[in-house]
Amino acid sequence: MMDKERFGIVGAGAMGSGIAQLAAMGGHDVVVVDLSSAALEAAAGKIGESLNVLESKGKLTPVDVAATNGRLHFADSLDALSGCQWVIEAVAEKYDVKNELLGKLNCILPADCMIATNTSSLSVNALATSSGRPHQFLGMHFFNPPVRMPLVELIPGLSTDPAVTNRAVELMEGWGKQTVRAQDTPGFIVNRIARPYYAEALRILEEGIADCATIDAAMTEVHGFKMGPFALMDFIGNDVNYAVTHSVWEGSYGEPRYRPSVTQRNLVMAKRLGKKSGAGFYDYSKSLPEPKRSDELLLLKIANRILLMLINEAVDAWYFEIAGRDDIDRAVTLGVNYPKGLLQWSLDFGISRCIEGMADLYDFYREERYRTSPGFPKWIAENSQ
Ligand SMILES: NC(=O)c1ccc[n+]([C@@H]2O[C@H](COP(=O)([O-])OP(=O)(O)OC[C@H]3O[C@@H](n4cnc5c(N)ncnc54)[C@H](O)[C@@H]3O)[C@@H](O)[C@H]2O)c1
């Protein structure tokens, strides 16, 4: 049997520490590198705690925990990666930081070492070029927290050797993950298709149609989403959520569907970042406001409007071949816990009802944001065979 590849993880923050833990639990020797010794210490502590929790739940034996710990090594210099066969980078989401790192890695790593980026929103092809080894490079987008979230989006670049992508699929399956494959486009699958969940909720709020609590209740109570959009934005952090929206909007050359909201920008500017700062859309020092449930028709209209925009986005992503039908639905159920895949939802809701609903929105607003996806005729044909 082939020896398990030695992994390098660069960046020991929220994502890197979780990915390192996964790799070590998957039986790989792992070297975690960070510029900051405080980050390395924090990562070692966090991984240790997480392994203990898994042991206390009976998911790992004490022997597994000891073996996993024994496979983890921490270093503050990239030189420690010289014996790795795979490196996953999870450093700051900035081109200059990642490009500089990838250039250095190319000089240090063995010629046959594969490199993956955990970027959420940068171009995999751009980073592949900086790596100097685009055939051995791909995007591996984990979700937060990596140990718990079951999904990994794989994003091959234009030059990625298919054998590298296939090996990435095997590795992720070995780590207990499910993979979906996406094209290198802004937001890949999940961060693109989920945009209307936030954007349309913000728009409804800005129009004064309902308050945050009522919009949240519409989504959780009418359609069974685990968290309403405002509670979720506060949970993710408005700074993080706003930055992803901004990046997807900018990356798509200003597509109006992804245009960021001034309301959310103002919260970010005011440092009302959400739960982590004590206040965002909600003030967490007080009891949370009650939704206005008396107008059931209003709740239904809000919930269906946001759902329509999500379905429209999913059909669009399918039509433009960002990913396949099954992958799109698995991505949103596994990556953002939607109660159902959006393409399946379009069938249950009724495709013609989706088209009519989008046409009504467009008729009213006359904005490009509400245009019906050109994918619907093909989607109807696909589902009537
Ligand atoms: N946080 C999320 O929810 C999430 C989800 C999916 C993907 N991502 C992506 O994962 C990556 C990391 O995000 P994060 O949330 O873990 O960030 P983070 O800020 O928690 O951690 C980044 C770490 O990288 C280190 N670092 C920065 N430059 C470095 C360098 N040149 N060499 C070595 N270490 C360096 C920092 O010291 C820090 O410890 C980003 O690309 C982000 O977009 C984040």
PDBQT file of the ligand as one rigid body, heavy atoms in Angstrom, charges set to zero:
ROOT
HETATM    1  N1  LIG A 401     -13.360  31.533   8.008  1.00  0.00    +0.000 N 
HETATM    2  C1  LIG A 401     -14.197  30.975   7.147  1.00  0.00    +0.000 C 
HETATM    3  O1  LIG A 401     -15.409  30.840   7.407  1.00  0.00    +0.000 OA
HETATM    4  C2  LIG A 401     -13.684  30.436   5.845  1.00  0.00    +0.000 A 
HETATM    5  C3  LIG A 401     -14.431  29.467   5.153  1.00  0.00    +0.000 A 
HETATM    6  C4  LIG A 401     -13.908  28.934   3.963  1.00  0.00    +0.000 A 
HETATM    7  C5  LIG A 401     -12.709  29.402   3.472  1.00  0.00    +0.000 A 
HETATM    8  N2  LIG A 401     -12.018  30.376   4.159  1.00  0.00    +0.000 N 
HETATM    9  C6  LIG A 401     -10.726  30.810   3.598  1.00  0.00    +0.000 C 
HETATM   10  O2  LIG A 401      -9.672  30.212   4.340  1.00  0.00    +0.000 OA
HETATM   11  C7  LIG A 401      -8.527  31.077   4.356  1.00  0.00    +0.000 C 
HETATM   12  C8  LIG A 401      -8.122  31.344   5.793  1.00  0.00    +0.000 C 
HETATM   13  O3  LIG A 401      -9.218  31.885   6.495  1.00  0.00    +0.000 OA
HETATM   14  P1  LIG A 401      -9.295  31.858   8.093  1.00  0.00    +0.000 P 
HETATM   15  O4  LIG A 401     -10.682  32.275   8.445  1.00  0.00    +0.000 OA
HETATM   16  O5  LIG A 401      -8.736  30.597   8.610  1.00  0.00    +0.000 OA
HETATM   17  O6  LIG A 401      -8.285  33.053   8.423  1.00  0.00    +0.000 OA
HETATM   18  P2  LIG A 401      -7.564  33.386   9.814  1.00  0.00    +0.000 P 
HETATM   19  O7  LIG A 401      -7.345  34.852   9.811  1.00  0.00    +0.000 OA
HETATM   20  O8  LIG A 401      -8.297  32.757  10.952  1.00  0.00    +0.000 OA
HETATM   21  O9  LIG A 401      -6.145  32.629   9.690  1.00  0.00    +0.000 OA
HETATM   22  C9  LIG A 401      -5.171  32.967   8.754  1.00  0.00    +0.000 C 
HETATM   23  C10 LIG A 401      -3.816  32.582   9.334  1.00  0.00    +0.000 C 
HETATM   24  O10 LIG A 401      -2.836  32.708   8.296  1.00  0.00    +0.000 OA
HETATM   25  C11 LIG A 401      -1.650  33.200   8.884  1.00  0.00    +0.000 C 
HETATM   26  N3  LIG A 401      -0.816  33.770   7.810  1.00  0.00    +0.000 N 
HETATM   27  C12 LIG A 401      -1.041  34.899   7.102  1.00  0.00    +0.000 A 
HETATM   28  N4  LIG A 401      -0.082  35.037   6.163  1.00  0.00    +0.000 NA
HETATM   29  C13 LIG A 401       0.755  33.965   6.282  1.00  0.00    +0.000 A 
HETATM   30  C14 LIG A 401       1.921  33.531   5.581  1.00  0.00    +0.000 A 
HETATM   31  N5  LIG A 401       2.406  34.237   4.570  1.00  0.00    +0.000 N 
HETATM   32  N6  LIG A 401       2.526  32.388   5.971  1.00  0.00    +0.000 NA
HETATM   33  C15 LIG A 401       2.021  31.673   6.994  1.00  0.00    +0.000 A 
HETATM   34  N7  LIG A 401       0.912  32.034   7.695  1.00  0.00    +0.000 NA
HETATM   35  C16 LIG A 401       0.292  33.159   7.329  1.00  0.00    +0.000 A 
HETATM   36  C17 LIG A 401      -2.102  34.186   9.930  1.00  0.00    +0.000 C 
HETATM   37  O11 LIG A 401      -1.116  34.403  10.917  1.00  0.00    +0.000 OA
HETATM   38  C18 LIG A 401      -3.352  33.480  10.479  1.00  0.00    +0.000 C 
HETATM   39  O12 LIG A 401      -3.030  32.671  11.600  1.00  0.00    +0.000 OA
HETATM   40  C19 LIG A 401      -8.943  32.332   3.581  1.00  0.00    +0.000 C 
HETATM   41  O13 LIG A 401      -8.545  32.182   2.247  1.00  0.00    +0.000 OA
HETATM   42  C20 LIG A 401     -10.466  32.303   3.692  1.00  0.00    +0.000 C 
HETATM   43  O14 LIG A 401     -11.113  32.989   2.638  1.00  0.00    +0.000 OA
HETATM   44  C21 LIG A 401     -12.465  30.887   5.331  1.00  0.00    +0.000 A 
ENDROOT
TORSDOF 0
